[in-house]
Amino acid sequence: MSSSDSFGVPAPSPTSASADSTAVLGDVRLLRLALRLDAVATGGVGAAALIGCAALDSALGLPVAFLAGIGAFLVLYALFVGRVSTASAPHRTAVRLVIGSNLAWFALSAVTAAAGWLDPTGLGTALIVAQAVAVLGFADVQLIGLRKARTSLA
């Protein structure tokens, strides 16, 4: 027996999803976990860059202002990703924005390391490459989680 409102209109089923739904429905556990881990890692890297920018500049060969700016951006971005991860049914556009941003970050980091932009030290280049690979991993798992949520509805 389905429920209805006072006008006799059937209430939507919580498991039904329309083709134009803005929420990611289905099994979102992997997606939320990937988003949460991304938020924690991004926030940690951002805080380290922001707090330690003066100490890290010579070791990494990256300017203090650059590290501080990247750190502040990453902390704010981590708050956004964390917010996306808290929804019981994450907003599809927000999830796609996170995945797209992660892919763009990976690409820009790879080009930065390969081209030697900013003239980082060997340690700085290694750090740029390592975090780029981690970000690509987050994007991959988030995409898998998004697909898993979609297929769990079938």
C-alpha positions in Angstrom: 0.0 0.0 0.0 1.5 3.3 -1.0 1.2 6.5 1.0 -0.4 9.6 -0.3 -0.9 13.2 0.8 -4.2 14.8 1.9 -5.2 15.4 -1.7 -4.7 11.7 -2.7 -1.5 12.2 -4.7 0.8 9.2 -4.2 4.0 10.0 -2.4 7.2 9.3 -4.4 9.0 6.1 -3.5 12.3 6.8 -1.8 14.0 4.3 -4.0 12.7 5.6 -7.3 14.9 7.9 -9.3 13.9 10.0 -12.2 16.2 10.4 -15.2 16.7 14.1 -14.4 17.3 13.6 -10.6 19.8 15.9 -9.1 20.6 13.5 -6.3 22.8 10.5 -6.5 20.6 7.6 -5.4 21.4 4.0 -4.7 24.3 2.6 -2.8 26.4 5.7 -2.2 28.6 4.3 0.6 31.8 4.0 -1.6 31.2 7.4 -3.1 30.7 9.1 0.3 33.8 7.3 1.7 35.9 8.4 -1.3 34.7 12.0 -0.9 35.4 12.0 2.8 38.9 10.6 2.4 39.5 13.2 -0.3 38.3 16.0 2.0 40.5 14.8 4.9 43.6 14.4 2.7 43.1 17.7 0.9 42.5 19.5 4.1 45.6 18.0 5.6 47.8 18.9 2.7 46.2 22.4 2.5 46.8 23.0 6.2 50.4 21.8 6.0 51.1 24.1 3.0 49.4 27.1 4.7 51.0 26.6 8.1 54.4 25.4 7.0 54.8 27.6 3.8 57.8 29.5 5.3 59.6 26.3 6.3 58.8 24.4 3.2 59.7 26.9 0.5 63.4 26.1 0.4 63.0 22.4 0.7 60.4 22.2 -2.1 61.7 25.1 -4.2 58.2 26.7 -4.2 57.6 30.3 -3.3 56.0 31.0 0.1 53.1 33.0 -1.5 52.4 30.1 -3.8 52.3 27.6 -1.0 50.2 29.8 1.2 47.7 30.4 -1.7 47.5 26.8 -2.6 47.1 25.9 1.1 44.3 28.3 1.6 42.5 27.1 -1.6 42.9 23.4 -0.6 41.5 24.0 2.9 38.4 25.7 1.4 38.1 23.1 -1.3 38.3 20.4 1.4 35.4 22.0 3.2 33.3 21.9 0.0 34.2 18.2 -0.6 33.4 17.4 3.0 30.1 19.1 2.7 29.3 17.1 -0.5 30.2 13.9 1.3 27.7 14.5 4.2 24.6 14.4 2.1 22.6 11.1 2.4 22.0 11.5 -1.4 24.9 13.7 -2.7 24.1 16.2 -5.4 25.1 14.8 -8.7 26.4 18.1 -10.1 28.5 18.6 -7.0 30.0 15.1 -7.2 30.8 15.7 -10.9 32.4 19.0 -10.0 34.6 17.3 -7.5 35.6 14.6 -9.9 36.3 17.1 -12.7 38.3 19.3 -10.4 40.4 16.4 -9.3 41.1 15.4 -12.9 42.0 19.0 -13.7 44.2 19.2 -10.6 46.0 16.0 -11.7 46.5 17.3 -15.3 47.8 20.6 -14.1 50.1 19.0 -11.6 51.5 16.6 -14.1 52.2 19.4 -16.6 53.7 21.5 -13.8 56.1 18.7 -12.8 57.0 17.7 -16.4 57.6 21.3 -17.6 59.5 22.3 -14.4 57.2 25.3 -13.9 58.0 27.1 -10.6 61.5 25.5 -10.6 60.8 23.0 -7.7 63.6 21.0 -6.1 63.8 17.3 -6.7 61.8 16.8 -3.5 59.3 19.5 -4.7 58.8 17.7 -8.0 58.4 14.3 -6.2 55.7 15.8 -4.0 53.9 17.4 -6.9 53.9 14.0 -8.7 52.9 12.0 -5.6 49.9 14.3 -4.7 48.9 14.3 -8.4 48.7 10.5 -8.4 46.8 10.5 -5.1 44.3 13.0 -6.5 43.8 10.9 -9.6 43.2 7.9 -7.3 40.5 9.9 -5.5 38.8 10.9 -8.8 38.9 7.2 -10.0 37.3 5.8 -6.8 34.8 8.7 -6.8 33.8 7.8 -10.4 33.6 4.1 -9.5 31.4 5.1 -6.5 29.1 7.2 -8.7 28.7 4.3 -11.2 28.1 1.8 -8.4 25.3 4.0 -7.0 23.7 4.2 -10.4 23.9 0.5 -11.1 22.6 -0.5 -7.6 19.3 1.0 -8.6 18.8 -1.4 -11.5 
